[in-house]
Amino acid sequence: MIVNLISDTVTKPSNKMLEAMLSADVGDDVFKEDPTVNDFEEKVASLFEKEAALFFPSGTMTNQTAIKLHTQPGDQLICDHYSHIFNYEGGGVSFNSGVSCKMIKGNRGRITSSQILESINPPDFYHSPKTSLVCLENTTNKGGGAIYELSEIEKISNLCKKHGLALHLDGARLWNALEVTKDKPSKYGALFDTISLCFSKGLGCPVGSVLVGSNHHINKALRIRKVFGGGMRQAGYLAAAGIFALNNNRDDLKKDHVKAKEIGETLENCSFINSIEPIETNIIIFSLKDFIDEELFINRLKEKNILLISLGKGKLRMVTHRDYDENQHDYLLKTLSKINFNA
Ligand SMILES: *Cc1c(COP(=O)(O)O)cnc(C)c1O
């Protein structure tokens, strides 16, 4: 048994999901002739009450496409300093769009409308880059699965409208936030110009992300996806996994959240712990007492078939997911309670 908590992307499709994939009706999606992709895109768009949606091979490509369609080279976008688009997309913001990032130090990856207001460059001051886009992330990845207050997003959305800025949501884990807050996806659809969603994380698909937006934005996205090399042919096999996940897997996210909280409770009683960040969804971030070497700790757990990752700067991360079952959970909690380090 390997307990793999390095990410919620490690899940493998279930047999039922594979069956749904195998029986998909497919066509050439580059010609928009794959009925399953078309159906999937319509379903996701209507869930968020957006005009259109577009299927992508990865969340990175979805975000990068959104940034490209909302900006011109030389522009600046505003985001939290923890954001995935800045830290984990290979510098794509500058590579693909020629755009710079104005970084805000938010609260666990979340920024406020007043912080954004202070970061907008005066539009007439042509010496500064033109601010054209704000990107939020919900839940936050590096911020430990933290969820935005909807009221704050409403303020941010109003601010962006007032200043003529586009607003994009990196919603790779928006499904986790929605499970906790019970908000309707359409509430988010109304507040953002575009939202990217991942299906290959908590929802358990092997591949797949979707961008939702207006017809105008998704038409632009279609062209950009082509340029990025993201047009896929009989992608209906993959879209079928997405439809299956929407219909069957969303509710299961609460199990991941319960397990994450239980891991947090166990960690609190462990002598090696320095601090644990609040656990709101399926991500657990913690730090070790000063005298314990991080690599040594990771290796000790690895010897016991438990995998986790370091986020650097003394932070360690575990992520629960649908392939992390009750057995593995019991084993993890017991093992954590037993581990000792000598000062
Ligand atoms: C996983 C993730 C993405 C997409 O990453 P891919 O590796 O391209 O799937 C985007 N944003 C956030 C916050 C993520 O956690």
The ligand as a Gaussian input file, in Angstrom:
#p B3LYP/6-31G(d) Opt

LIG

0 1
 C       -3.392000      22.311000     -10.657000
 C       -3.637000      23.756000     -10.775000
 C       -3.712000      24.350000     -12.037000
 C       -3.538000      23.594000     -13.320000
 O       -2.380000      22.855000     -13.343000
 P       -2.142000      21.700000     -14.437000
 O       -0.913000      21.050000     -13.926000
 O       -1.958000      22.340000     -15.735000
 O       -3.319000      20.808000     -14.388000
 C       -3.991000      25.692000     -12.074000
 N       -4.196000      26.404000     -10.966000
 C       -4.136000      25.866000      -9.733000
 C       -4.412000      26.699000      -8.539000
 C       -3.843000      24.516000      -9.598000
 O       -3.788000      23.989000      -8.378000

